[in-house]
């Protein structure tokens, strides 16, 4: 894992993502880019097109091409852009010569509500003994941070942003993990409440003689 780079805004984040993709594909490496939403995948696709970088998008709107996109994701210089659920569970086979230049690179562009989904994305590379690397490139105004910190986020960003729009990882990454863990606990509590409601409804229906 090559770590996490965080920027003050989404614009600076996407610019950094483009720079890394251009650098790695110039070596012949395939780069799988994971996005949190269909909208994010399409925004990145537009930026890649503008930068002249060939790519393919795998999200809910292109699910018919899923098998073909996943099958070619390990080719030299391939740039598949996928939402977190797309192509899951399918191994990416590396083409000849890709191992010699470092294997598949996976870039995560936004932390998800659950760390488990982040790990699943990272797990797409370095499978079955193949080489590979992972890198997170995130922004302070990503959904996870914006929804958790609200109005405080603007102050945090202004105080800690350094040159070129970078935010020190030692400060922001614990804040991101805090937001992620809190969101996980909230979702877990919601699921428990739903289960209790289902159980209560089932008991009520059984008592009334209905199924």
GICORRA-V612642 format. One record per pair of residues at least 24 apart in sequence whose C-alpha atoms are under 6 Angstrom apart, sorted by the first residue. I is the first residue (numbers start at 1). J is the second residue. Records with the same first field share a line. If there is no record, write none. Layout:
I = J / J
//
This chain:
1 = 133 / 134
2 = 134 / 135
3 = 135
4 = 135 / 136 / 137
5 = 137
6 = 137 / 138 / 139 / 166 / 167
7 = 139 / 165 / 166 / 167
8 = 139 / 140 / 165
9 = 139 / 140 / 141
10 = 139
13 = 139
25 = 77
28 = 76 / 77
29 = 76 / 77
30 = 74 / 76 / 77 / 78 / 79 / 104
31 = 79 / 104 / 105 / 106
32 = 79 / 80 / 106
33 = 81 / 106 / 107
34 = 82 / 83 / 108
35 = 83 / 109
36 = 83 / 84
37 = 83
55 = 79 / 80
56 = 80
57 = 81
58 = 82
59 = 83 / 86
102 = 131 / 132
103 = 131 / 132
104 = 132
105 = 132 / 133 / 134
106 = 134
107 = 134 / 135 / 136
108 = 136
109 = 137 / 138
110 = 138
113 = 180 / 183
114 = 184
//
